[in-house]
Structure formats: C-alpha cells, structure tokens
Amino acid sequence: MEITRNATVKNPPEWFTGDVWLDPVTQPAAPGQQANAGIVRFAPAARTAWHAHPGGQTLHVLEGVALVQARGGAIVEVPAGQTAVCPPGEEHWHGAAPDSFMTHLAVWDTLPGQPSAVWGEHVTDAEYGAR
C-alpha cells in the first residue's frame, strides 16, 4: 500500500475562468494505466474553457450545483449527488452556478498517444449566462 499526499493546485487561467482548485486523486503511474481522477473546487461562476477529453470524462458533483454544457446543447444544472458523463471527444464545459461554490470528482481516461484534454476558447459571460 502506498499513501500519497498531493498538494492542492490552482488551475491555470488559460483553461479556466475564475478561481478553480484541483486536488489530484490519481494519475497514471505506469504504462497501460490510464485512469485519472481529481477533486475540483469552483468558486461561484467559475468554469472551465471549452474542452474535450479523447477518452471521455465523468463528473460526480459532491457539493453545490454544477452547470454543464455540450457544444450545441442546453446548459444543464447538476446538483450534488448526481453525475454527468461526457462521451469521448465531446466538446463541453462545466463550472459552478453563479451563487454558490461547487465541488466535483472528475474522472477521465488518457488514451495512448492522445492528450488528456484538448482545450479550446474560454466560455464567454454571454454563453455562461444563456441558461
């Protein structure tokens, strides 16, 4: 058994709007091991940029209310205890509702020879407020 202590890191402004922190849970440690997981905390109205995960992504909301949107779809509220599944390659964003903090567990697979995520442009205030 190995016990790890992963430091909380603030997510980079190139990929996030607002204050967002990541506590890594697991990362691939050896060839063939592909699972990644992290606990991500969003300040009110904070959000990711548009992005896609070649291996897909699952978001389980632990507290607060998440907002998630697939490109071309409606913004959906996901309350604590519910899970959003983004299929491989689906461009999407996720973040906190405007009036509360939100924490989710993010799980994604890294495919051999592929990036963990492909990042796009920031979600504008107009896009975020379109619900």
WOMO-V222732 format. One record per residue. N is the residue number from 0. SS is DSSP state (H for helix, E for strand, - for the rest). OMEGA is omega in degrees with one decimal (none if undefined). BURIAL is # if it has 16 or more other C-alpha atoms within 10 Angstrom, else .. Layout:
[[N & SS & OMEGA & BURIAL] [N & SS & OMEGA & BURIAL]]
This chain:
[[0 & - & 177.8 & .] [1 & - & 176.5 & .] [2 & - & -179.4 & .] [3 & - & 175.4 & .] [4 & - & -178.7 & .] [5 & - & -178.9 & .] [6 & - & 172.6 & .] [7 & E & 177.7 & .] [8 & E & 175.0 & .] [9 & E & -177.7 & .] [10 & - & -172.8 & #] [11 & - & -179.9 & .] [12 & - & 176.3 & .] [13 & - & -174.5 & .] [14 & - & -175.1 & #] [15 & E & 171.6 & #] [16 & E & -178.2 & #] [17 & - & -176.4 & #] [18 & - & -177.7 & #] [19 & E & -179.1 & #] [20 & E & -179.0 & #] [21 & E & 167.9 & #] [22 & E & 178.7 & #] [23 & E & 176.4 & #] [24 & E & 178.5 & .] [25 & E & 174.9 & .] [26 & - & 177.0 & .] [27 & - & -177.2 & .] [28 & - & -176.1 & .] [29 & - & 176.4 & .] [30 & - & -179.2 & .] [31 & - & 177.0 & .] [32 & - & -167.7 & .] [33 & - & -174.9 & #] [34 & E & 174.4 & .] [35 & E & 175.6 & #] [36 & E & 177.0 & #] [37 & E & 172.5 & #] [38 & E & -173.9 & #] [39 & E & -179.3 & #] [40 & E & -178.3 & #] [41 & E & 170.2 & #] [42 & - & 178.1 & #] [43 & - & 179.0 & #] [44 & - & 176.1 & #] [45 & - & -175.1 & #] [46 & E & 174.6 & #] [47 & E & 165.4 & #] [48 & - & 171.5 & #] [49 & - & 178.6 & #] [50 & E & 175.9 & #] [51 & E & 174.8 & #] [52 & - & -179.6 & #] [53 & - & 179.3 & #] [54 & - & -178.1 & #] [55 & - & -179.2 & #] [56 & E & 174.6 & #] [57 & E & -178.9 & #] [58 & E & 176.5 & #] [59 & E & -176.2 & #] [60 & E & -178.0 & #] [61 & E & 177.6 & #] [62 & E & -178.9 & #] [63 & - & 179.1 & #] [64 & E & 176.3 & #] [65 & E & 167.7 & #] [66 & E & 178.5 & #] [67 & E & 178.3 & #] [68 & E & 169.9 & #] [69 & E & 179.8 & #] [70 & - & 179.3 & .] [71 & - & -178.8 & .] [72 & - & 178.5 & .] [73 & - & 171.8 & .] [74 & - & -177.0 & #] [75 & E & 173.2 & .] [76 & E & 178.8 & #] [77 & E & -178.3 & #] [78 & E & 178.0 & #] [79 & - & 179.7 & #] [80 & - & 178.9 & .] [81 & - & -173.5 & .] [82 & E & 173.3 & #] [83 & E & 179.3 & #] [84 & E & 178.0 & .] [85 & E & -177.1 & #] [86 & - & 178.8 & #] [87 & - & 175.1 & .] [88 & - & -179.0 & .] [89 & - & 178.1 & #] [90 & - & -175.0 & #] [91 & E & 169.4 & #] [92 & E & 176.0 & #] [93 & E & -179.3 & #] [94 & E & -177.8 & #] [95 & E & 170.6 & #] [96 & - & -173.6 & #] [97 & - & -172.3 & #] [98 & - & 179.3 & .] [99 & - & 172.0 & .] [100 & - & 178.2 & #] [101 & E & 176.6 & #] [102 & E & 173.8 & #] [103 & E & 170.5 & #] [104 & E & 178.2 & #] [105 & E & 178.2 & #] [106 & E & 179.2 & #] [107 & E & 177.8 & #] [108 & E & 172.3 & #] [109 & - & -179.9 & #] [110 & - & 179.4 & #] [111 & - & 177.8 & .] [112 & - & -179.3 & .] [113 & - & 173.4 & .] [114 & - & 176.8 & .] [115 & - & 178.5 & #] [116 & - & 174.1 & #] [117 & E & -172.9 & .] [118 & E & 177.4 & #] [119 & - & -176.1 & #] [120 & - & 176.7 & .] [121 & - & 172.0 & #] [122 & - & -177.9 & #] [123 & - & 175.2 & .] [124 & H & 178.9 & .] [125 & H & 178.0 & .] [126 & H & -179.0 & .] [127 & H & -176.9 & #] [128 & - & -173.2 & .] [129 & - & -178.1 & .] [130 & - & none & .]]
